[in-house]
Amino acid sequence: MMFDLPDDAALYAALLARDARFDGRAYVGVTSTGVFCRLTCPARKPKRENCVFFDTMGACIEAGFRPCKRCHPMAPAAEGEPAIAALLTALREDPARRWQENDVIAMGLDPSTVRRAFKRHFGMTFLEMARLTRLRTGAAVLPEGGRVIDAQIEASYDSPAAFRRAFGKWLGLAPSKFVSDATLRADWIETKLGPMIAVSDKHALHLLEFAERKALPAELKRLYGFAKGSLGFGRFAPTDQIEAEMAAFMAGQSADFQTRLAPLGTAFTQEVWRALREIPAGQTRSYGEVAKAMGRPEATRAVARANGANPIAIVIPCHRVIGADGALTGYGGGLWRKQALIEMERGFAQGTGGR
């Protein structure tokens, strides 16, 4: 299906509940005010008879509605809240800063409100995100041959021990576990949806994940075991290739990924991941529809588990799978990214950008 939505009664119920699962997939035009909003808009809810629902912002504008100044529907959902926008800007400008709760208060923000907002959109608090950003800033020197002490200084940690503990907690592996001249090599890829970690060998891509995904440490441990400890920093040709293809995707130029993939998984999960790659960019499927397409209509739950275990984000498009009711479901990279990816792929729906 191509972004099919439930009926207006269900959408109005989602509006009243401020259901974030529909962010980026449904908008409401309010005839009494002439504005259009996200379903999560904090403004007072309009009467049912004053609501018209749309599946794109363009349709809202074509119908004569203007964007709401409360929920900023034309901005990414995560940045529609002023507190989030302000903190993300500050973090981009000074990624090595040691943020404390008092720093949040000094900006005139309420820590508990900020904590809830970041957990809702990103699955982590702002302080957790800031610590992760510091770690990433320091670890970025390691693929270039930098020493652990150089990474520690770059990340503004007081001691090598503190950096090693933090790094190990984040990735599940201490820096000393990464070896030179390794069979598998990990490096960063910067995207407009945030940094990703790519792991490849000379022939294929084994992992591509957003850096703060909670499953990343476990996935790296699996690869570490698979490679018998031969995991290091750096890159091979598949990482260069996926970086170029990801840049084209993020720019709206192509959804055609040709990088060879080699994700670790059982025969069944591999089958599910192949089925996901058959979903065209610009379309979505429910878990049940994926199961039926595989000839396994009874395996909906197993398909959902395999979908959640996908170690190669975007290229194996688990973000194109939604709930049977048309709502967004969980996504390891955060629901705000799932929303952004679905929005982004609308541009491919009418083109020939590939899978």
ZIQUI-V357983 format. One record per pair of residues at least 12 apart in sequence whose C-alpha atoms are under 6 Angstrom apart, sorted by the first residue. I is the first residue (numbers start at 0). J is the second residue. Records with the same first field share a line. If there is no record, write none. Layout:
I = J ; J
This chain:
0 = 282 ; 283
1 = 282 ; 283
4 = 325
14 = 38
17 = 38 ; 39
20 = 326 ; 327
21 = 326
23 = 338
24 = 54
25 = 53 ; 54
26 = 52 ; 53
27 = 51 ; 52
28 = 50 ; 51
29 = 49 ; 50
30 = 49
33 = 64
34 = 64 ; 65 ; 66 ; 67
35 = 64 ; 65 ; 66 ; 67
36 = 67 ; 72
37 = 72
40 = 70
77 = 120
94 = 132 ; 133
95 = 133 ; 154
120 = 335
121 = 333
133 = 154
134 = 154
136 = 154
137 = 150 ; 151 ; 153 ; 154
138 = 150
142 = 232 ; 233
170 = 216
171 = 216
177 = 230 ; 231
178 = 231
179 = 231
181 = 229 ; 230 ; 231
182 = 200 ; 229
183 = 199 ; 200 ; 230
184 = 198 ; 199 ; 230 ; 231 ; 232 ; 233 ; 234
185 = 197 ; 198 ; 232 ; 233
186 = 233
194 = 209 ; 210
195 = 208 ; 209 ; 210
196 = 208 ; 210
201 = 235
203 = 237 ; 259 ; 260 ; 261
204 = 237 ; 260 ; 261
205 = 261 ; 262
206 = 310 ; 311
207 = 311 ; 312
208 = 312
212 = 331 ; 332
241 = 258
253 = 352
254 = 352 ; 353 ; 354
255 = 352 ; 353 ; 354
268 = 305
275 = 316
276 = 315
279 = 354
280 = 344 ; 354
281 = 344 ; 345 ; 347 ; 348
283 = 319 ; 320
284 = 320
285 = 320 ; 321 ; 322 ; 323
286 = 299
287 = 299
318 = 337
